[in-house]
Amino acid sequence: MSVSKPTSQGSAQGDEFRTSPLWGVGQRIFFLHDGRTSDIVQAVEDHLCTGNGTYQDSESNAVINSFNALSATDQQDLINFLRSL
């Protein structure tokens, strides 16, 4: 019987994910680690993760809150920029 050890990626350890650079994100059809969405905004929103007593809140929550605080025009400008990469 083998025991799995958490995998580290860059500075991400154990229960953390290291997000890949955004280069080429505009050419992707599916997003997230498992490809579960083709919608960039849904991919942003799906990174929301609150702590559970064992793990702390995700660092992405601040980014999601900042994105949601943008005006609709600024959100669309950001999406258009990401699609241009």
PyRosetta script that sets phi, psi and omega in degrees:
from pyrosetta import init, pose_from_sequence

init()
pose = pose_from_sequence("MSVSKPTSQGSAQGDEFRTSPLWGVGQRIFFLHDGRTSDIVQAVEDHLCTGNGTYQDSESNAVINSFNALSATDQQDLINFLRSL")
pose.set_psi(1, 128.2)
pose.set_omega(1, 178.7)
pose.set_phi(2, -102.3)
pose.set_psi(2, 152.9)
pose.set_omega(2, 179.4)
pose.set_phi(3, -112.6)
pose.set_psi(3, 127.9)
pose.set_omega(3, 178.4)
pose.set_phi(4, -78.0)
pose.set_psi(4, 138.2)
pose.set_omega(4, 175.1)
pose.set_phi(5, -106.3)
pose.set_psi(5, 146.0)
pose.set_omega(5, 175.3)
pose.set_phi(6, -57.2)
pose.set_psi(6, 141.7)
pose.set_omega(6, 179.8)
pose.set_phi(7, -94.6)
pose.set_psi(7, 134.2)
pose.set_omega(7, 175.6)
pose.set_phi(8, -99.1)
pose.set_psi(8, 144.2)
pose.set_omega(8, 178.2)
pose.set_phi(9, -132.6)
pose.set_psi(9, 112.1)
pose.set_omega(9, -175.2)
pose.set_phi(10, 59.5)
pose.set_psi(10, -125.7)
pose.set_omega(10, 178.4)
pose.set_phi(11, -92.5)
pose.set_psi(11, -0.5)
pose.set_omega(11, 178.6)
pose.set_phi(12, -79.5)
pose.set_psi(12, 133.9)
pose.set_omega(12, -177.8)
pose.set_phi(13, -124.2)
pose.set_psi(13, 152.0)
pose.set_omega(13, 169.7)
pose.set_phi(14, 47.8)
pose.set_psi(14, -99.6)
pose.set_omega(14, -174.6)
pose.set_phi(15, -88.6)
pose.set_psi(15, 8.4)
pose.set_omega(15, -176.7)
pose.set_phi(16, -102.5)
pose.set_psi(16, 156.7)
pose.set_omega(16, 173.6)
pose.set_phi(17, -112.7)
pose.set_psi(17, 143.3)
pose.set_omega(17, 170.8)
pose.set_phi(18, -97.6)
pose.set_psi(18, 119.3)
pose.set_omega(18, -179.0)
pose.set_phi(19, -78.8)
pose.set_psi(19, 132.1)
pose.set_omega(19, 178.2)
pose.set_phi(20, -67.5)
pose.set_psi(20, 154.0)
pose.set_omega(20, 174.9)
pose.set_phi(21, -57.0)
pose.set_psi(21, 155.8)
pose.set_omega(21, -176.6)
pose.set_phi(22, -81.9)
pose.set_psi(22, 1.4)
pose.set_omega(22, 179.1)
pose.set_phi(23, -54.6)
pose.set_psi(23, 129.3)
pose.set_omega(23, 176.8)
pose.set_phi(24, 81.6)
pose.set_psi(24, 3.5)
pose.set_omega(24, -177.5)
pose.set_phi(25, -60.4)
pose.set_psi(25, -31.9)
pose.set_omega(25, 179.6)
pose.set_phi(26, -68.2)
pose.set_psi(26, -16.4)
pose.set_omega(26, -179.7)
pose.set_phi(27, -95.8)
pose.set_psi(27, -6.4)
pose.set_omega(27, -177.5)
pose.set_phi(28, -78.9)
pose.set_psi(28, 148.0)
pose.set_omega(28, 176.2)
pose.set_phi(29, -95.1)
pose.set_psi(29, -37.3)
pose.set_omega(29, -178.8)
pose.set_phi(30, -122.2)
pose.set_psi(30, 151.8)
pose.set_omega(30, -177.2)
pose.set_phi(31, -124.7)
pose.set_psi(31, 171.5)
pose.set_omega(31, -178.3)
pose.set_phi(32, 78.8)
pose.set_psi(32, 168.5)
pose.set_omega(32, -174.4)
pose.set_phi(33, -63.4)
pose.set_psi(33, -27.8)
pose.set_omega(33, -178.2)
pose.set_phi(34, -111.4)
pose.set_psi(34, 8.0)
pose.set_omega(34, 176.6)
pose.set_phi(35, 67.8)
pose.set_psi(35, 28.0)
pose.set_omega(35, -172.2)
pose.set_phi(36, -79.0)
pose.set_psi(36, -8.0)
pose.set_omega(36, 178.7)
pose.set_phi(37, -142.0)
pose.set_psi(37, 152.0)
pose.set_omega(37, 174.7)
pose.set_phi(38, -108.3)
pose.set_psi(38, 6.5)
pose.set_omega(38, -176.8)
pose.set_phi(39, -104.9)
pose.set_psi(39, 120.1)
pose.set_omega(39, -177.7)
pose.set_phi(40, -60.6)
pose.set_psi(40, -42.9)
pose.set_omega(40, -179.4)
pose.set_phi(41, -64.0)
pose.set_psi(41, -41.3)
pose.set_omega(41, 177.8)
pose.set_phi(42, -62.8)
pose.set_psi(42, -37.5)
pose.set_omega(42, 177.7)
pose.set_phi(43, -62.6)
pose.set_psi(43, -40.3)
pose.set_omega(43, 176.7)
pose.set_phi(44, -63.1)
pose.set_psi(44, -51.4)
pose.set_omega(44, -176.9)
pose.set_phi(45, -61.9)
pose.set_psi(45, -35.7)
pose.set_omega(45, -177.3)
pose.set_phi(46, -70.7)
pose.set_psi(46, -7.6)
pose.set_omega(46, 176.3)
pose.set_phi(47, -83.6)
pose.set_psi(47, -5.7)
pose.set_omega(47, 178.1)
pose.set_phi(48, -63.4)
pose.set_psi(48, 129.1)
pose.set_omega(48, -178.8)
pose.set_phi(49, -152.5)
pose.set_psi(49, 117.2)
pose.set_omega(49, 178.0)
pose.set_phi(50, -93.7)
pose.set_psi(50, 153.3)
pose.set_omega(50, -179.8)
pose.set_phi(51, -64.7)
pose.set_psi(51, 162.7)
pose.set_omega(51, -178.4)
pose.set_phi(52, -131.7)
pose.set_psi(52, 19.0)
pose.set_omega(52, -178.1)
pose.set_phi(53, 94.7)
pose.set_psi(53, -32.2)
pose.set_omega(53, 175.7)
pose.set_phi(54, -95.6)
pose.set_psi(54, -44.2)
pose.set_omega(54, -179.2)
pose.set_phi(55, -114.5)
pose.set_psi(55, 147.1)
pose.set_omega(55, -180.0)
pose.set_phi(56, -82.2)
pose.set_psi(56, 170.6)
pose.set_omega(56, 176.1)
pose.set_phi(57, -56.9)
pose.set_psi(57, 149.7)
pose.set_omega(57, 178.1)
pose.set_phi(58, -68.8)
pose.set_psi(58, 143.9)
pose.set_omega(58, 174.7)
pose.set_phi(59, -63.8)
pose.set_psi(59, -22.6)
pose.set_omega(59, -178.3)
pose.set_phi(60, -70.9)
pose.set_psi(60, -18.2)
pose.set_omega(60, -178.2)
pose.set_phi(61, -57.8)
pose.set_psi(61, -39.9)
pose.set_omega(61, 179.5)
pose.set_phi(62, -64.6)
pose.set_psi(62, -38.3)
pose.set_omega(62, 179.0)
pose.set_phi(63, -67.2)
pose.set_psi(63, -43.3)
pose.set_omega(63, 179.0)
pose.set_phi(64, -61.7)
pose.set_psi(64, -45.1)
pose.set_omega(64, 178.8)
pose.set_phi(65, -61.8)
pose.set_psi(65, -39.7)
pose.set_omega(65, 177.9)
pose.set_phi(66, -65.3)
pose.set_psi(66, -42.6)
pose.set_omega(66, 177.9)
pose.set_phi(67, -61.5)
pose.set_psi(67, -46.0)
pose.set_omega(67, -178.7)
pose.set_phi(68, -65.6)
pose.set_psi(68, -25.7)
pose.set_omega(68, 179.4)
pose.set_phi(69, -79.4)
pose.set_psi(69, -13.1)
pose.set_omega(69, 178.0)
pose.set_phi(70, -68.6)
pose.set_psi(70, 152.9)
pose.set_omega(70, 172.8)
pose.set_phi(71, -67.2)
pose.set_psi(71, 162.0)
pose.set_omega(71, 178.9)
pose.set_phi(72, -58.1)
pose.set_psi(72, -38.1)
pose.set_omega(72, 179.0)
pose.set_phi(73, -65.3)
pose.set_psi(73, -44.7)
pose.set_omega(73, 179.3)
pose.set_phi(74, -67.0)
pose.set_psi(74, -37.5)
pose.set_omega(74, 175.3)
pose.set_phi(75, -60.3)
pose.set_psi(75, -45.4)
pose.set_omega(75, -179.5)
pose.set_phi(76, -65.0)
pose.set_psi(76, -39.0)
pose.set_omega(76, 176.5)
pose.set_phi(77, -60.4)
pose.set_psi(77, -42.4)
pose.set_omega(77, 178.5)
pose.set_phi(78, -65.1)
pose.set_psi(78, -43.1)
pose.set_omega(78, 177.9)
pose.set_phi(79, -61.4)
pose.set_psi(79, -44.3)
pose.set_omega(79, 178.7)
pose.set_phi(80, -61.1)
pose.set_psi(80, -39.6)
pose.set_omega(80, 177.3)
pose.set_phi(81, -62.3)
pose.set_psi(81, -47.4)
pose.set_omega(81, 179.8)
pose.set_phi(82, -60.0)
pose.set_psi(82, -38.7)
pose.set_omega(82, 178.4)
pose.set_phi(83, -67.7)
pose.set_psi(83, -20.6)
pose.set_omega(83, -179.9)
pose.set_phi(84, -83.1)
pose.set_psi(84, -11.9)
pose.set_omega(84, -176.5)
pose.set_phi(85, -76.0)
pose.dump_pdb("model.pdb")
